[in-house]
Amino acid sequence: MELVAVFIIGTLIGSFLNVTIFRVHDDRSVVKGRSKCMKCEEAIDVKDLVPVLSYLNLRGRCRKCKSVISWQYPVIEIVTGLLFVAAWMASGMGLMFVRDAIFVSYLIIIFVYDLRHMMILDKFTVPAMIIAVLLNLWLGYIPAWSILAGGLVLAGFFYIQFAISKGGWVGGGDIRMGALMGFMLGLEHGLVALFIAYLLGAVVSVGLMLFGKAGRKTPIPFGTFLTVSTVVVLFCGGGIVEWYLGLFGG
């Protein structure tokens, strides 16, 4: 029952994340005003705001004008619920769960926004950085030097690329995303996440080119790989590091 409750809470948070993503892009308040259909702009009834279930009940269409509702709504709600369950299983219902739930929520927003709009916004990364530093310093799970060094090293890594290429290889958003990864994970795990992100990016890019879906100059939303790798390391970082070191430990 606890897992079900955590999943439901996650879907509710996922619903709010969807609202945030769409409204920020439309330059609207996240907390003011009722949700409306994007097509007919009819206010959505409370009964149609139940995560996942309302989408299924409406068969993915607006009750009023029958326009198609974005697949993003149920997918993000389900994914958020599942990641909340993963956070609960990894740390239990304590402060670490709260920390991981907050981190996951920001990472989901950044993932979806970058995937849809090819942008990593400061209004997402900067607050997340502040929260990550404060929470990690307060909990003491990651050494303070590692938190600060992780942010500086990963941000510096992207800044060097930005400076050399004059913004051609990476953007300013990637620099802030690097800092966020370091502040969330610390130096050691942040570097692991960075490696995984580049590995994922290479695999996906090659796959897209092989299937004719992209070329060498096709822009790739790299923030999506950075967020995915951060989530992976957030839950499995210790095991990944131990496995890697074990390769050289006989």
Secondary structure in CASP SS format (residue, H / E / C, confidence):
PFRMAT SS
TARGET T0000
AUTHOR 0000-0000-0000
METHOD secondary structure of the structure
MODEL  1
M C 1.00
E H 1.00
L H 1.00
V H 1.00
A H 1.00
V H 1.00
F H 1.00
I H 1.00
I H 1.00
G H 1.00
T H 1.00
L H 1.00
I H 1.00
G H 1.00
S H 1.00
F H 1.00
L H 1.00
N H 1.00
V H 1.00
T H 1.00
I H 1.00
F H 1.00
R H 1.00
V H 1.00
H H 1.00
D C 1.00
D C 1.00
R C 1.00
S C 1.00
V C 1.00
V C 1.00
K C 1.00
G C 1.00
R C 1.00
S C 1.00
K E 1.00
C C 1.00
M C 1.00
K C 1.00
C C 1.00
E C 1.00
E C 1.00
A E 1.00
I C 1.00
D C 1.00
V H 1.00
K H 1.00
D H 1.00
L C 1.00
V C 1.00
P C 1.00
V C 1.00
L H 1.00
S H 1.00
Y H 1.00
L H 1.00
N H 1.00
L C 1.00
R C 1.00
G C 1.00
R E 1.00
C C 1.00
R C 1.00
K C 1.00
C C 1.00
K C 1.00
S C 1.00
V E 1.00
I C 1.00
S C 1.00
W C 1.00
Q H 1.00
Y H 1.00
P H 1.00
V H 1.00
I H 1.00
E H 1.00
I H 1.00
V H 1.00
T H 1.00
G H 1.00
L H 1.00
L H 1.00
F H 1.00
V H 1.00
A H 1.00
A H 1.00
W H 1.00
M H 1.00
A H 1.00
S H 1.00
G C 1.00
M C 1.00
G C 1.00
L H 1.00
M H 1.00
F H 1.00
V H 1.00
R H 1.00
D H 1.00
A H 1.00
I H 1.00
F H 1.00
V H 1.00
S H 1.00
Y H 1.00
L H 1.00
I H 1.00
I H 1.00
I H 1.00
F H 1.00
V H 1.00
Y H 1.00
D H 1.00
L H 1.00
R H 1.00
H H 1.00
M C 1.00
M C 1.00
I C 1.00
L C 1.00
D H 1.00
K H 1.00
F H 1.00
T H 1.00
V H 1.00
P H 1.00
A H 1.00
M H 1.00
I H 1.00
I H 1.00
A H 1.00
V H 1.00
L H 1.00
L H 1.00
N H 1.00
L H 1.00
W H 1.00
L H 1.00
G C 1.00
Y C 1.00
I C 1.00
P C 1.00
A H 1.00
W H 1.00
S H 1.00
I H 1.00
L H 1.00
A H 1.00
G H 1.00
G H 1.00
L H 1.00
V H 1.00
L H 1.00
A H 1.00
G H 1.00
F H 1.00
F H 1.00
Y H 1.00
I H 1.00
Q H 1.00
F H 1.00
A H 1.00
I H 1.00
S H 1.00
K C 1.00
G C 1.00
G C 1.00
W C 1.00
V C 1.00
G C 1.00
G H 1.00
G H 1.00
D H 1.00
I H 1.00
R H 1.00
M H 1.00
G H 1.00
A H 1.00
L H 1.00
M H 1.00
G H 1.00
F H 1.00
M H 1.00
L H 1.00
G C 1.00
L H 1.00
E H 1.00
H H 1.00
G H 1.00
L H 1.00
V H 1.00
A H 1.00
L H 1.00
F H 1.00
I H 1.00
A H 1.00
Y H 1.00
L H 1.00
L H 1.00
G H 1.00
A H 1.00
V H 1.00
V H 1.00
S H 1.00
V H 1.00
G H 1.00
L H 1.00
M H 1.00
L H 1.00
F C 1.00
G C 1.00
K C 1.00
A C 1.00
G C 1.00
R C 1.00
K C 1.00
T C 1.00
P C 1.00
I C 1.00
P C 1.00
F H 1.00
G H 1.00
T H 1.00
F H 1.00
L H 1.00
T H 1.00
V H 1.00
S H 1.00
T H 1.00
V H 1.00
V H 1.00
V H 1.00
L H 1.00
F H 1.00
C H 1.00
G H 1.00
G H 1.00
G H 1.00
I H 1.00
V H 1.00
E H 1.00
W H 1.00
Y H 1.00
L H 1.00
G H 1.00
L C 1.00
F C 1.00
G C 1.00
G C 1.00
END
